[in-house]
């Protein structure tokens, strides 16, 4: 199973000197909505995720991490 890697996305934005508002606007998201996603308080829907990847010009797999289930 895979999940969205919020920390990696935050690190990319910070290291590139980008503003969260600029990324949100480019991805077609409201800034407060985007902040909630980045802070893990709201799930990132598939369409939103694709929009973010397009805004950052990265492959969608870049911010996905594999999660192993116990059992």
N, C-alpha and C positions, 0 to 999 in steps of 0.2 A: 504494500500500500504506500502511497505517496501523499505528502502534505506540503502545503505552502510554507516556505522558509522565510518568515517575516524578518528575522534578524539579518539574513543575507541581503534582502531588499533594502532594509534601512542602511546597512553598511555601504551598499552601492550608491545610494542617494547621497550619503554623507561624504564618501570619498570623492565623488564627482563634483561636490560643491553645489548640488542641485537644491532647489527649494521644493518642499513638499507640495506647495500650492501649484507650482509650475508642472510637476509630474501629474498631479491630480487633474489639472486642467487639460493637459495633453491626452490623458487617458479617458477624459469625459466623466470624471467623478467629482463630486463635491468635496471640498477640502476636509470638512469634518468627517465625512464618510471615509475618506482615504486614511485619515489619522486613526480612526477606530480600527480599520483593517490592519494598519501597521502596528498598533498596540495590542492586537489579538483580541480586541473586544467585539469584533464582528467578523464573521466569515467572509472570505473573498469568493464571490461567485465566479464561475468559469468565464463568463463574458467579461467581467471586470478584470480578471487575471490576464486574459488575452490583451485587453486594452492597456494594462500596465506594461506588459512585455513589449507591445508595439511602441508605447510612449518612450520606453527605455532602450528600444532597438536591440532587444535580446531574444534569444530562443526561449520559448516557454519552459523548457526543462531546466533552465538555469536556476530558477528559484523553487524547485521542487526537491524535496529530500525524501529518501526512502525510510519508511517506518516499519520496523519488524514487529509483528504481533507475537506475543508469547503464547505458546500452546502448541 
